[in-house]
């Protein structure tokens, strides 16, 4: 059988006009979600902030909804702030690698612990400088890489100019010709280089970076979540 003229050719790049049209349809909901994140960072309790960090520890290779369900169980039982690693693990069904992640949550609590009990995240992180805050988190919180630290800062309203380079985002960047082959687990200089490309693409498309992230993420998952 003869091959079609297009056989073997690379898939056509996604179009920026189509992306802008999708953004116009979702822009209001995206802006509202980002406002929710900022409200958590400004008005939320220290437990609220810490649980956002825990959420980002739980999400790698797990569904965001499963991680959020686990957060709800931990909050209800008081396990994030007061439970042992084993008690934390008991809340993580549906989350992949619960043994490692429960240990990471327990260790993170020790990083932010304050005398007399509880945690203080705001008091430890240089939130006035999101890039410095990200570097601090990667260095000091086991289980947080560049992607997870960026995710956490965005989820508390301090990471609007940071890229969250998960598989959904990377797949769509590749579809728009921003990156080459799909690479997961980016770190260090490679992460920063890809982030810079996404930032440049957001300017070209006329869509703010944090908005573009949620737009791509909703395209990959079907919802505007976090």
C-alpha positions in Angstrom: 0.0 0.0 0.0 1.4 3.4 -0.9 2.2 5.8 2.0 0.3 9.0 2.2 2.4 12.2 1.5 2.2 13.1 5.2 3.3 9.7 6.5 6.3 9.9 8.7 6.2 13.7 9.1 6.3 15.3 12.5 2.9 16.3 13.9 1.9 19.9 13.0 2.6 22.4 15.8 -0.4 23.6 17.8 -1.6 27.1 16.9 -1.2 30.2 19.0 -4.6 31.6 17.7 -6.3 28.5 18.9 -4.5 28.8 22.3 -5.6 32.4 22.6 -9.2 31.4 21.8 -9.1 28.8 24.6 -7.7 31.3 26.9 -10.5 33.8 26.2 -13.0 31.1 27.1 -11.3 30.2 30.4 -9.6 33.5 31.4 -12.2 34.4 34.1 -12.0 31.1 35.8 -8.2 31.0 35.7 -8.0 34.5 37.2 -10.4 33.5 39.9 -8.4 30.5 40.8 -5.2 32.5 41.0 -7.0 34.9 43.3 -7.9 32.0 45.5 -4.2 31.0 45.8 -3.3 34.6 46.7 -5.9 34.6 49.4 -4.5 31.4 51.0 -1.0 33.0 51.1 -2.3 36.2 52.7 -5.1 35.1 54.9 -4.6 31.4 55.4 -3.4 29.9 58.7 0.1 28.5 59.0 -1.5 25.0 58.9 -3.2 26.0 55.6 0.2 27.1 54.1 1.9 23.9 55.4 -0.9 21.7 53.9 -0.3 23.4 50.5 3.3 22.4 50.8 2.3 18.9 51.8 0.0 18.7 48.7 3.0 19.5 46.5 5.0 16.8 48.2 2.3 14.3 47.4 1.6 15.2 43.8 4.6 13.7 41.9 3.4 10.7 39.8 0.0 10.9 41.6 -3.3 12.5 40.6 -3.9 16.0 42.0 -7.4 15.0 43.2 -6.0 11.9 45.0 -3.4 14.2 46.7 -6.1 16.7 47.7 -8.3 13.9 49.1 -5.3 12.8 51.2 -4.9 16.4 52.4 -8.5 16.5 53.5 -8.0 13.3 55.6 -4.8 14.6 57.2 -6.5 17.9 58.0 -9.6 16.2 59.6 -7.4 13.9 61.7 -4.7 16.5 62.6 -2.1 14.2 61.2 0.0 16.7 59.2 0.9 18.8 62.3 0.8 16.1 65.0 0.9 12.6 63.5 3.8 10.2 63.2 5.1 9.1 59.8 3.0 6.0 60.1 -0.1 7.9 61.0 0.5 10.3 58.1 0.9 7.3 55.8 -2.5 6.0 56.8 -4.1 9.0 55.1 -2.2 8.6 51.8 -4.2 5.8 50.2 -4.6 6.7 46.5 -1.2 8.4 46.5 1.8 6.7 44.9 4.9 6.0 47.0 3.1 6.6 50.4 6.1 5.3 52.4 8.5 7.8 51.1 6.0 10.7 50.9 4.8 10.2 54.5 8.4 10.4 55.6 9.0 13.6 53.6 5.9 15.2 55.2 7.2 14.3 58.6 10.6 15.7 57.9 9.1 18.9 56.4 7.2 19.5 59.6 10.5 19.3 61.5 11.9 22.0 59.1 9.1 24.4 59.9 8.4 23.5 63.5 8.2 26.2 66.2 8.7 25.9 69.9 5.5 24.9 71.7 4.1 23.0 68.7 2.8 23.9 65.3 4.7 25.2 62.3 5.7 28.5 60.7 6.3 28.4 57.0 6.0 32.2 56.3 8.7 32.9 58.9 11.3 30.6 57.2 10.9 31.3 53.5 12.0 34.5 51.8 8.6 35.0 50.1 9.6 38.5 48.9 11.9 36.8 46.4 10.1 33.9 44.8 13.2 32.5 43.0 15.2 32.6 46.2 12.3 31.0 48.0 12.2 28.2 45.5 16.0 27.6 45.9 15.6 27.6 49.6 12.8 25.0 49.5 14.7 22.7 47.1 17.7 22.8 49.4 15.9 22.4 52.7 12.7 20.4 52.1 13.2 16.7 51.1 10.7 15.7 48.4 10.6 19.1 46.8 12.3 19.6 43.5 12.1 22.7 41.3 8.7 21.7 39.9 7.2 21.0 43.3 8.7 24.1 44.9 7.3 26.3 42.1 4.0 24.6 42.5 3.8 25.4 46.2 4.8 29.0 45.7 2.2 29.4 43.0 -0.5 27.8 45.2 0.1 30.4 47.9 0.2 33.3 45.5 3.9 33.9 45.3 4.9 32.1 42.1 3.2 33.8 39.2 6.5 34.1 37.3 7.6 30.5 38.0 6.9 27.6 35.7 5.5 24.3 37.0 7.0 21.9 34.5 5.0 18.8 35.0 4.2 16.3 32.2 1.0 18.1 31.2 2.9 21.4 30.7 5.9 19.8 29.0 3.7 17.9 26.6 1.9 21.1 25.5 5.1 23.1 25.2 6.4 20.4 22.9 3.2 20.6 20.9 3.8 24.3 20.4 7.4 23.7 19.3 8.8 25.4 22.5 10.8 22.3 23.5 12.1 19.2 21.7 11.6 15.7 23.0 9.5 15.2 26.1 11.7 15.2 29.1 10.5 14.5 32.7 12.2 15.1 36.0 13.9 18.4 34.9 16.3 19.9 37.4 18.9 22.6 37.8 20.0 24.4 34.7 17.8 22.3 32.4 14.7 23.3 34.4 15.7 27.0 34.3 16.3 26.9 30.5 12.9 25.3 29.9 11.3 27.8 32.2 12.8 30.6 30.3 11.5 29.2 27.0 8.0 28.9 28.5 8.2 32.5 29.8 9.2 33.7 26.3 6.4 31.7 24.8 3.9 33.2 27.2 5.0 36.7 26.1 4.7 35.7 22.5 1.2 34.3 23.0 0.1 37.3 25.2 -0.9 35.0 28.1 0.7 35.6 31.5 2.8 32.7 32.7 0.7 31.6 35.6 -2.4 31.8 33.4 -0.7 29.8 30.7 0.2 27.1 33.3 -3.4 26.6 34.3 -4.6 26.8 30.7 -2.2 24.0 29.7 -3.0 22.0 32.9 -6.8 22.3 32.3 -6.2 21.1 28.7 -4.4 18.1 30.0 -6.7 17.2 32.9 -10.1 18.7 31.9 -10.3 21.0 34.9 -8.9 24.2 36.4 -7.7 22.9 39.8 -4.3 23.5 41.2 
